[in-house]
Amino acid sequence: MAEKETLVIASKVKAYIKEAGDMKCSATVIDALSDKVRALCDEAVKNAKADKRKTVQDKDVR
């Protein structure tokens, strides 16, 4: 299997964590967040297909 692509912007996530809690962010957090985003997207695609649509909408992200 090919390496999974990062789906979040690491610099933005790190800046947010720094601002929100004055903490640092490990590289593995970026991978974990990308996995969560990937799972959310997969579920949203499934929901849109179940509604017989070809467009994923906000209501598909649950």
N, CA, C and O atoms as a printed pandas DataFrame, in Angstrom:
     atom_number atom_name residue_name chain_id  residue_number  x_coord  y_coord  z_coord
0              1         N          MET        A               1    0.848   -1.181    0.000
1              2        CA          MET        A               1    0.000    0.000    0.000
2              3         C          MET        A               1    0.890    1.239    0.000
3              4         O          MET        A               1    1.923    1.270    0.669
4              5         N          ALA        A               2    0.492    2.236   -0.736
5              6        CA          ALA        A               2    1.256    3.474   -0.818
6              7         C          ALA        A               2    1.130    4.265    0.488
7              8         O          ALA        A               2    0.183    4.099    1.257
8              9         N          GLU        A               3    2.119    5.126    0.702
9             10        CA          GLU        A               3    2.093    5.975    1.893
10            11         C          GLU        A               3    0.881    6.903    1.848
11            12         O          GLU        A               3    0.540    7.451    0.799
12            13         N          LYS        A               4    0.244    7.068    2.989
13            14        CA          LYS        A               4   -0.952    7.920    3.053
14            15         C          LYS        A               4   -0.558    9.389    2.970
15            16         O          LYS        A               4    0.415    9.822    3.588
16            17         N          GLU        A               5   -1.323   10.140    2.203
17            18        CA          GLU        A               5   -1.084   11.562    2.026
18            19         C          GLU        A               5   -1.590   12.340    3.240
19            20         O          GLU        A               5   -2.622   11.999    3.818
20            21         N          THR        A               6   -0.863   13.380    3.616
21            22        CA          THR        A               6   -1.287   14.256    4.701
22            23         C          THR        A               6   -2.434   15.128    4.218
23            24         O          THR        A               6   -2.334   15.761    3.168
24            25         N          LEU        A               7   -3.526   15.166    4.978
25            26        CA          LEU        A               7   -4.728   15.896    4.583
26            27         C          LEU        A               7   -4.954   17.176    5.376
27            28         O          LEU        A               7   -5.937   17.885    5.161
28            29         N          VAL        A               8   -4.050   17.462    6.281
29            30        CA          VAL        A               8   -4.165   18.705    7.061
30            31         C          VAL        A               8   -2.894   19.522    6.874
31            32         O          VAL        A               8   -1.842   18.976    6.541
32            33         N          ILE        A               9   -2.990   20.809    7.085
33            34        CA          ILE        A               9   -1.837   21.691    6.950
34            35         C          ILE        A               9   -1.113   21.737    8.295
35            36         O          ILE        A               9   -1.599   22.322    9.263
36            37         N          ALA        A              10    0.058   21.106    8.330
37            38        CA          ALA        A              10    0.789   20.941    9.584
38            39         C          ALA        A              10    1.067   22.278   10.273
39            40         O          ALA        A              10    0.890   22.394   11.485
40            41         N          SER        A              11    1.492   23.268    9.528
41            42        CA          SER        A              11    1.827   24.560   10.144
42            43         C          SER        A              11    0.607   25.210   10.784
43            44         O          SER        A              11    0.721   25.841   11.835
44            45         N          LYS        A              12   -0.554   25.060   10.161
45            46        CA          LYS        A              12   -1.787   25.628   10.720
46            47         C          LYS        A              12   -2.195   24.894   11.992
47            48         O          LYS        A              12   -2.602   25.520   12.971
48            49         N          VAL        A              13   -2.087   23.574   11.980
49            50        CA          VAL        A              13   -2.432   22.780   13.164
50            51         C          VAL        A              13   -1.492   23.121   14.309
51            52         O          VAL        A              13   -1.934   23.328   15.439
52            53         N          LYS        A              14   -0.199   23.179   14.021
53            54        CA          LYS        A              14    0.779   23.496   15.060
54            55         C          LYS        A              14    0.548   24.897   15.634
55            56         O          LYS        A              14    0.642   25.099   16.845
56            57         N          ALA        A              15    0.251   25.850   14.773
57            58        CA          ALA        A              15   -0.021   27.221   15.237
58            59         C          ALA        A              15   -1.274   27.251   16.098
59            60         O          ALA        A              15   -1.308   27.943   17.116
60            61         N          TYR        A              16   -2.303   26.508   15.703
61            62        CA          TYR        A              16   -3.539   26.473   16.485
62            63         C          TYR        A              16   -3.288   25.889   17.872
63            64         O          TYR        A              16   -3.738   26.444   18.875
64            65         N          ILE        A              17   -2.576   24.780   17.926
65            66        CA          ILE        A              17   -2.287   24.139   19.211
66            67         C          ILE        A              17   -1.448   25.064   20.083
67            68         O          ILE        A              17   -1.678   25.161   21.289
68            69         N          LYS        A              18   -0.487   25.734   19.485
69            70        CA          LYS        A              18    0.357   26.680   20.230
70            71         C          LYS        A              18   -0.492   27.811   20.805
71            72         O          LYS        A              18   -0.331   28.186   21.967
72            73         N          GLU        A              19   -1.394   28.350   19.990
73            74        CA          GLU        A              19   -2.242   29.456   20.437
74            75         C          GLU        A              19   -3.278   29.001   21.464
75            76         O          GLU        A              19   -3.534   29.699   22.445
76            77         N          ALA        A              20   -3.862   27.844   21.239
77            78        CA          ALA        A              20   -4.936   27.361   22.109
78            79         C          ALA        A              20   -4.439   26.913   23.479
79            80         O          ALA        A              20   -5.131   27.079   24.483
80            81         N          GLY        A              21   -3.232   26.344   23.513
81            82        CA          GLY        A              21   -2.790   25.796   24.793
82            83         C          GLY        A              21   -1.330   26.015   25.111
83            84         O          GLY        A              21   -0.807   25.431   26.060
84            85         N          ASP        A              22   -0.651   26.866   24.316
85            86        CA          ASP        A              22    0.766   27.129   24.509
86            87         C          ASP        A              22    1.551   25.821   24.603
87            88         O          ASP        A              22    2.392   25.637   25.484
88            89         N          MET        A              23    1.246   24.909   23.656
89            90        CA          MET        A              23    1.889   23.605   23.630
90            91         C          MET        A              23    2.485   23.350   22.257
91            92         O          MET        A              23    2.145   24.015   21.279
92            93         N          LYS        A              24    3.379   22.376   22.205
93            94        CA          LYS        A              24    3.966   21.948   20.945
94            95         C          LYS        A              24    3.169   20.770   20.401
95            96         O          LYS        A              24    2.345   20.177   21.097
96            97         N          CYS        A              25    3.433   20.450   19.147
97            98        CA          CYS        A              25    2.682   19.404   18.460
98            99         C          CYS        A              25    3.667   18.421   17.823
99           100         O          CYS        A              25    4.540   18.826   17.054
100          101         N          SER        A              26    3.530   17.149   18.136
101          102        CA          SER        A              26    4.408   16.146   17.533
102          103         C          SER        A              26    3.944   15.830   16.114
103          104         O          SER        A              26    2.789   16.068   15.760
104          105         N          ALA        A              27    4.845   15.297   15.314
105          106        CA          ALA        A              27    4.530   14.947   13.929
106          107         C          ALA        A              27    3.448   13.872   13.860
107          108         O          ALA        A              27    2.682   13.827   12.897
108          109         N          THR        A              28    3.379   13.020   14.857
109          110        CA          THR        A              28    2.385   11.949   14.833
110          111         C          THR        A              28    0.960   12.486   14.989
111          112         O          THR        A              28    0.001   11.834   14.575
112          113         N          VAL        A              29    0.823   13.676   15.586
113          114        CA          VAL        A              29   -0.505   14.296   15.694
114          115         C          VAL        A              29   -1.035   14.623   14.298
115          116         O          VAL        A              29   -2.221   14.435   14.024
116          117         N          ILE        A              30   -0.172   15.106   13.428
117          118        CA          ILE        A              30   -0.573   15.445   12.061
118          119         C          ILE        A              30   -1.066   14.191   11.346
119          120         O          ILE        A              30   -2.081   14.229   10.650
120          121         N          ASP        A              31   -0.350   13.082   11.515
121          122        CA          ASP        A              31   -0.776   11.820   10.900
122          123         C          ASP        A              31   -2.115   11.347   11.470
123          124         O          ASP        A              31   -2.980   10.886   10.726
124          125         N          ALA        A              32   -2.281   11.462   12.780
125          126        CA          ALA        A              32   -3.524   11.040   13.425
126          127         C          ALA        A              32   -4.704   11.886   12.951
127          128         O          ALA        A              32   -5.785   11.358   12.690
128          129         N          LEU        A              33   -4.495   13.199   12.839
129          130        CA          LEU        A              33   -5.560   14.085   12.350
130          131         C          LEU        A              33   -5.901   13.776   10.898
131          132         O          LEU        A              33   -7.072   13.794   10.519
132          133         N          SER        A              34   -4.894   13.494   10.089
133          134        CA          SER        A              34   -5.145   13.127    8.691
134          135         C          SER        A              34   -5.970   11.849    8.610
135          136         O          SER        A              34   -6.865   11.735    7.773
136          137         N          ASP        A              35   -5.668   10.889    9.478
137          138        CA          ASP        A              35   -6.453    9.647    9.512
138          139         C          ASP        A              35   -7.903    9.924    9.884
139          140         O          ASP        A              35   -8.818    9.333    9.310
140          141         N          LYS        A              36   -8.117   10.827   10.850
141          142        CA          LYS        A              36   -9.487   11.196   11.255
142          143         C          LYS        A              36  -10.221   11.896   10.115
143          144         O          LYS        A              36  -11.389   11.606    9.856
144          145         N          VAL        A              37   -9.546   12.806    9.442
145          146        CA          VAL        A              37  -10.158   13.518    8.310
146          147         C          VAL        A              37  -10.487   12.527    7.196
147          148         O          VAL        A              37  -11.556   12.604    6.589
148          149         N          ARG        A              38   -9.578   11.603    6.929
149          150        CA          ARG        A              38   -9.801   10.578    5.901
150          151         C          ARG        A              38  -11.051    9.754    6.236
151          152         O          ARG        A              38  -11.881    9.496    5.365
152          153         N          ALA        A              39  -11.176    9.346    7.500
153          154        CA          ALA        A              39  -12.337    8.555    7.928
154          155         C          ALA        A              39  -13.625    9.362    7.799
155          156         O          ALA        A              39  -14.645    8.831    7.361
156          157         N          LEU        A              40  -13.589   10.640    8.176
157          158        CA          LEU        A              40  -14.765   11.510    8.034
158          159         C          LEU        A              40  -15.162   11.646    6.562
159          160         O          LEU        A              40  -16.344   11.598    6.221
160          161         N          CYS        A              41  -14.174   11.815    5.707
161          162        CA          CYS        A              41  -14.455   11.945    4.269
162          163         C          CYS        A              41  -15.038   10.661    3.703
163          164         O          CYS        A              41  -15.986   10.698    2.918
164          165         N          ASP        A              42  -14.472    9.520    4.101
165          166        CA          ASP        A              42  -14.990    8.236    3.621
166          167         C          ASP        A              42  -16.451    8.049    4.021
167          168         O          ASP        A              42  -17.270    7.587    3.226
168          169         N          GLU        A              43  -16.764    8.413    5.262
169          170        CA          GLU        A              43  -18.144    8.300    5.747
170          171         C          GLU        A              43  -19.064    9.272    5.010
171          172         O          GLU        A              43  -20.195    8.917    4.676
172          173         N          ALA        A              44  -18.597   10.482    4.757
173          174        CA          ALA        A              44  -19.394   11.473    4.024
174          175         C          ALA        A              44  -19.674   11.003    2.603
175          176         O          ALA        A              44  -20.782   11.187    2.100
176          177         N          VAL        A              45  -18.697   10.405    1.956
177          178        CA          VAL        A              45  -18.894    9.857    0.603
178          179         C          VAL        A              45  -19.940    8.752    0.644
179          180         O          VAL        A              45  -20.821    8.687   -0.213
180          181         N          LYS        A              46  -19.837    7.893    1.636
181          182        CA          LYS        A              46  -20.814    6.804    1.789
182          183         C          LYS        A              46  -22.221    7.368    1.984
183          184         O          LYS        A              46  -23.177    6.865    1.394
184          185         N          ASN        A              47  -22.352    8.394    2.797
185          186        CA          ASN        A              47  -23.662    9.005    3.047
186          187         C          ASN        A              47  -24.228    9.655    1.781
187          188         O          ASN        A              47  -25.422    9.537    1.507
188          189         N          ALA        A              48  -23.390   10.328    1.020
189          190        CA          ALA        A              48  -23.848   10.953   -0.227
190          191         C          ALA        A              48  -24.285    9.896   -1.231
191          192         O          ALA        A              48  -25.304   10.058   -1.902
192          193         N          LYS        A              49  -23.524    8.821   -1.338
193          194        CA          LYS        A              49  -23.901    7.737   -2.256
194          195         C          LYS        A              49  -25.222    7.105   -1.838
195          196         O          LYS        A              49  -26.042    6.752   -2.686
196          197         N          ALA        A              50  -25.428    6.963   -0.539
197          198        CA          ALA        A              50  -26.672    6.375   -0.032
198          199         C          ALA        A              50  -27.873    7.246   -0.400
199          200         O          ALA        A              50  -28.981    6.746   -0.589
200          201         N          ASP        A              51  -27.638    8.549   -0.498
201          202        CA          ASP        A              51  -28.692    9.482   -0.910
202          203         C          ASP        A              51  -28.729    9.685   -2.419
203          204         O          ASP        A              51  -29.438   10.557   -2.922
204          205         N          LYS        A              52  -27.947    8.859   -3.144
205          206        CA          LYS        A              52  -27.891    8.880   -4.612
206          207         C          LYS        A              52  -27.468   10.240   -5.165
207          208         O          LYS        A              52  -28.016   10.727   -6.155
208          209         N          ARG        A              53  -26.474   10.843   -4.496
209          210        CA          ARG        A              53  -25.912   12.109   -4.952
210          211         C          ARG        A              53  -24.459   11.916   -5.331
211          212         O          ARG        A              53  -23.792   11.005   -4.841
212          213         N          LYS        A              54  -23.977   12.777   -6.204
213          214        CA          LYS        A              54  -22.571   12.760   -6.589
214          215         C          LYS        A              54  -21.798   13.906   -5.951
215          216         O          LYS        A              54  -20.622   14.115   -6.248
216          217         N          THR        A              55  -22.463   14.640   -5.079
217          218        CA          THR        A              55  -21.834   15.760   -4.383
218          219         C          THR        A              55  -21.915   15.520   -2.882
219          220         O          THR        A              55  -22.995   15.298   -2.334
220          221         N          VAL        A              56  -20.763   15.567   -2.229
221          222        CA          VAL        A              56  -20.741   15.467   -0.773
222          223         C          VAL        A              56  -21.110   16.839   -0.215
223          224         O          VAL        A              56  -20.533   17.857   -0.599
224          225         N          GLN        A              57  -22.075   16.849    0.692
225          226        CA          GLN        A              57  -22.550   18.096    1.291
226          227         C          GLN        A              57  -22.260   18.079    2.788
227          228         O          GLN        A              57  -21.916   17.044    3.358
228          229         N          ASP        A              58  -22.406   19.245    3.411
229          230        CA          ASP        A              58  -22.132   19.347    4.838
230          231         C          ASP        A              58  -22.974   18.379    5.663
231          232         O          ASP        A              58  -22.525   17.884    6.697
232          233         N          LYS        A              59  -24.185   18.112    5.209
233          234        CA          LYS        A              59  -25.063   17.197    5.951
234          235         C          LYS        A              59  -24.553   15.753    5.928
235          236         O          LYS        A              59  -25.002   14.927    6.722
236          237         N          ASP        A              60  -23.623   15.447    5.027
237          238        CA          ASP        A              60  -23.053   14.096    4.948
238          239         C          ASP        A              60  -21.951   13.887    5.972
239          240         O          ASP        A              60  -21.592   12.749    6.274
240          241         N          VAL        A              61  -21.419   14.960    6.503
241          242        CA          VAL        A              61  -20.356   14.873    7.517
242          243         C          VAL        A              61  -21.059   14.812    8.872
243          244         O          VAL        A              61  -21.603   15.807    9.352
244          245         N          ARG        A              62  -21.036   13.644    9.467
245          246        CA          ARG        A              62  -21.755   13.435   10.736
246          247         C          ARG        A              62  -20.819   12.993   11.814
247          248         O          ARG        A              62  -21.245   12.769   12.948
